Amino acid sequence: MSERKEFRDLADPERAREVVASLDLSAGAERVALEDARGRVLAERVDATLDVPGFDRAAMDGYAVRATDTYGADADPVTLPVVGSVHAGETPGVTLDDGQAAEISTGAVMPAGADAVVIVERTEELDGAADGNGAGGSDGDSGDDAEGGRRVRIETAVTPGENVMLAGADIAAGERALGPGTELTPREIGLLSALGVDEVPVRAEPRVAIVSTGDELVRPGDDLDHRAGQIHDVNSYAVATAVEEAGGEPVVYPHVGDDTAAMEETLLDAAADCDLVLTSGSTSASAVDMVYRVVEDRGELLLHGVAIKPGKPMLVGRIGGESGDSESDETVRDGAAYVGLPGYPVSALTIFRTFVAPAIRSSAGLPEPRTASIDGEMAVAERTEEGRRRLLAVGLVEDEAGETLVYPVDKGSGATTTLTAADGVVDVPADTNRLSAGERVTVDLFSPDVRPPTLLGVGEDDPALSRVLDRLDRPRYLARGSRGGLRELRDGLPDVAVVAGPFDADEEGVADAADLGGWSREWGLVVPAGNPEGVTGPADLVDRDLSFVNRGTESGLRTSLSNALADLADDRGVDRQAVTESISGFDRAARAFESPARSVAAGDADAGLGLRATAAKLGLGFVPVGSQSVRVLANPDRLEKASVRELDGLLEDVSRVLDGLDGFERR
Amino acid sequence: MSERKEFRDLADPERAREVVASLDLSAGAERVALEDARGRVLAERVDATLDVPGFDRAAMDGYAVRATDTYGADADPVTLPVVGSVHAGETPGVTLDDGQAAEISTGAVMPAGADAVVIVERTEELDGAADGNGAGGSDGDSGDDAEGGRRVRIETAVTPGENVMLAGADIAAGERALGPGTELTPREIGLLSALGVDEVPVRAEPRVAIVSTGDELVRPGDDLDHRAGQIHDVNSYAVATAVEEAGGEPVVYPHVGDDTAAMEETLLDAAADCDLVLTSGSTSASAVDMVYRVVEDRGELLLHGVAIKPGKPMLVGRIGGESGDSESDETVRDGAAYVGLPGYPVSALTIFRTFVAPAIRSSAGLPEPRTASIDGEMAVAERTEEGRRRLLAVGLVEDEAGETLVYPVDKGSGATTTLTAADGVVDVPADTNRLSAGERVTVDLFSPDVRPPTLLGVGEDDPALSRVLDRLDRPRYLARGSRGGLRELRDGLPDVAVVAGPFDADEEGVADAADLGGWSREWGLVVPAGNPEGVTGPADLVDRDLSFVNRGTESGLRTSLSNALADLADDRGVDRQAVTESISGFDRAARAFESPARSVAAGDADAGLGLRATAAKLGLGFVPVGSQSVRVLANPDRLEKASVRELDGLLEDVSRVLDGLDGFERR
């Protein structure tokens, strides 16, 4: 029965799925309070142990009667003495004889002797004192029985059982109410409540240990030492959340460093306490090898590596158990199931979703979610490595006609922003080495609830733009600089591009783009508070020994700086390159609009390219150089798209979002 | 701004939706720990406050170098001295000069002086001692710099930045990371972790008070007094679960009886503490009127009744606030939103789902779930009341070809089993008075995860059958007795019918049904333990003054008893009706197979029709009368359906499920 080891041979993905499925994750059953049972799955059948309702119950407000007393009442109304009233939640104080009626409310117990209810709308209660003697009832009993002389005129005939729910008619004691494996939604909770059940036997959630490995990990909330290469632990929290989503109970262990003994101890502790142990976080071969060795020594490795990208370093096995070397099934089963996830977050979540989540759901008894996929066409070409199946992370955007365009979003190894810039994956077969632009592909969405972003923008990053985006519903913005925005807009991918500084629309191939509006922003040199070096402008960067931090070549801010330096060179009659080469740090290109200013704040530079607003925000000094326009250019094919129109409307009244941003003005 | 009252006029459903949407449920924002943030929605934008990565980071295992030192290495490998090693999570202890390399692990800080990484697969580390002198490096530096004489042969050229992730390349401080309104899935949790965020600002879940009304309500787990008409509180728990599902925080209040002062106090308490107050549970007009009056007096009633079935008694308004009579917006806004749900559970959940859940989701910032609907054809005709739009609860079954058949499942007012026997609703317009069999309809599923049951069975209830059903995945079984099963099978609805006792297949119109197998069960009279009355058989019921409980006319058990009594009458040469009429309780028809026995156990009868197995289970006495077969008949058009084949397989080996059931035998 035990799976055979497969060393170093990359397993076929289907095979990997089978091996993971063969691991025994079942966590047994437990009893939970009805209030906590939502989303859980019944471990065993629940039979009714009582009748619902437990008594013959009036289904309408009206009068309880003997049906025989109402025959003919449609043609010739019948007047009956009212011998009492019965309300819901009380024991009837009356018994009906022939020719009597009792007022009754919905939900009340039918009084003995009654077998039907006449709805109140088909009756008229007559005033006892006034009508006690003269009421023309064809079947009126003596007024003495009536409560205070009350009488009711019945205007319709009823049959026995009419408007009555008999005891057990809903469900009766002994009946099968809900089967094992039933997922408990509000509807099942309602039925269980009716049956008086306040505690239900459910499948236990498999406990899933999450052990991140790597000396460099620091938990979110704690400070990083960048010089020591520390990074925040991403996988522990992302995978824990994914475990919860799949119906497991995550148990996050403190991360372990590259120490075999500590790793072994943590993994064995986790195996003793949990049904499944997941490791993740290690991206280095040495750490992976260390985990590999522990699983080999203290468990059983069933699979090493799967022929899919990402996912090559996936490990599958069992860990714990008295002797992992033994081939005895029983011994091995004492341990926990084990899966080693790749270290990069996008890879870890992809492998988790593809191979591990189905096993957890199966253990928890949860059905596979309705798979959601969207067909679309590749907006750009993508090369893939032949010979290995690939799950290509992609983003989506809809064109004006509602057609879905698909674009790859991987920013490269380990980027965490890929997590949120992607909507799903395209499963590219091993024998495909290229997806062409315009090719039809199917995108498996990360969840059935994923919707394409309403708006896709690409371009310069800017604080006013962030505020504009906040007012839109689910936009996606890729900060790839003004040059990146223009390039993508020319290729027709985004709905809008955001461009800062001067550009030539014809030269950029975006002459037909629509200018939706924008603003201007004051830029210059961000310096330490109080400007201790007395920097006066770009010329000082050239002439003095000041360290500088620039923006990247894609940035519109850098374009404006380069233009200013070109003017300076021209004024001085010198070569432009000579000017830039004499600036210490001209090629030190920071990623985002605040980055150079933050380097200044950290004492790492004397000046940085940036905005007056950023200097004000960070409490730094500012040497103004100029003002540049920020323009929102719309894809000419998307002008009728709802989100583009909404953005156009917001930009009409852009002053609102500029409030409090120093140096920003309506254009 | 304030909505106008609309008394007693049934509102159009669209109008009702607008009025509910106009209620202000927004609960503001709160901060939650990252671990608890799954499924929550960001209340405000989150910008990166640090660069990710925070340092120039090796993206691969290999050797950190200056790219210029590797030029030409593809053709002519270069050997460099290895001046140190840098691992992830440590501060580099080396600085690279021209012509040097340092071993580096993925995730490690690039040492100063290095600008690229050569991946380990394209290198070969030479043994320092052996090769220190003789290695043919074209650019080898002095062996003195190398760590213990280590040298590495570089077999490929790299460009500056190759296999390095620059600081901030993933996301940089100041960049917009996630916008307000973003739902937090594992992917967003991953990005937030990377940013070091351990607490996130999220939309608060609206607090939703649930106040059930009615003197008759008892919480599940507590005993009922049937004589006093007590029932378990279904709506509090079902609606609370539905509130959770919609993203609200349910607050279940103790139910209130028909006491205006107590109701007013509870509603005002709830309004002070919650964003929305729901009442439900009252089915009687008087209780509804009472709630109505409290809302009128201490709040504002905006809508009373909606033109939809179920839902007529829906109330919408606001409650609390200093003076509900005031027309001042401000005063009214101090209170909570209020919605009165109908009393019957199916109605309450339908109205909740249709009108209230969207408002809660909107307040919590959650998107509307992908609506799921299935097209199918009506398996039977259904009359509807013209003039009022109706949400008809229906069940689904797939035929062999995968076509979906739709059938109404409402068992009548207040039935809780309708909750779980239905899969969704058909929205029937007000001007339609009939759905014909075969008519195409669209079913709005209760949730996108609803799947039609794998198997639909109708017929006799039976303890062995319950066990068989437990072994199938998501079957649905409607216990409508053997006669009901035969009728439905003849009409072609179910996959299988289960029939106990004798029947004539030709007469029933099921001659072409396939007999999948079955078992036999011993039946007779269940009597108190020890059989104190010394009952010997059916003749005693006729001849002696014994009170009896029968099963309903649909039941196969009753058929067998009636046959036995007919034989008795024939033996005695008397009229059959005379025999049954002399049995006290022959018409006392109980709903389920255990019900008569339970009446005996409760001391309510001297004998009940039932099974030996039931008597054994309940510790009662048993007087055997006969044995009857229980047969599972398959719809001839469904024989190839997977679940029918699976059931057929189970019945092959039915002995397993009969184990421990007294009087059951394989047929």
Interface residues (C-beta under 8 A of the other chain):
Chain A: L34 E35 A37 R38 E44 R45 D47 A48 L50 D51 V52 P53 G54 F55 R57 A59 M60 D61 V86 H87 A88 G89 E90 T91 S105 T106 G107 A108 V109 V120 M165 L166 A167 G168 A169 D170 I171 A172 A173 G174 E175 R176 A177 L178 G179 P180 G181 T182 E183 L184 T185 P186 R187 E188 I189 G190 L191 L192 S193 A194 L195 G196 V197 D198 E199 G214 D215 E216 L217 R219 P220 G221 D222 D223 L224 D225 H226 R227 A228 G229 Q230 I231 H232 D233 V234 N235 S236 Y237 A238 V239 A240 T241 A242 E244 E245 V252 G257 D258 T283 S284 A285 S286 G343 P345 L349 P367 P369 R370 A372 K411 G412 S413 G414 A415 T416 T417 L419 T420 A422 F446 S447 P448 D449 R451 D461 P463 L465 S466 L469 D470 L472 D473 R474 P475 Y477 A479 A590 R591 A592 F593 E594 S595 R598 T614
Chain B: L34 E35 A37 R38 E44 R45 D47 A48 L50 D51 V52 P53 G54 F55 R57 A59 M60 D61 V86 H87 A88 G89 E90 T91 S105 T106 G107 A108 V109 V120 M165 L166 A167 G168 A169 D170 I171 A172 A173 G174 E175 R176 A177 L178 G179 P180 G181 T182 E183 L184 T185 P186 R187 E188 I189 G190 L191 L192 S193 A194 L195 G196 V197 D198 E199 G214 D215 E216 L217 R219 P220 G221 D222 D223 L224 D225 H226 R227 A228 G229 Q230 I231 H232 D233 V234 N235 S236 Y237 A238 V239 A240 T241 A242 E244 E245 V252 G257 D258 T283 S284 A285 S286 G343 P345 L349 P367 P369 R370 A372 K411 G412 S413 G414 A415 T416 T417 L419 T420 A422 F446 S447 P448 D449 R451 D461 P463 S466 L469 D470 L472 D473 R474 P475 Y477 A479 A590 R591 A592 F593 E594 S595 R598 T614
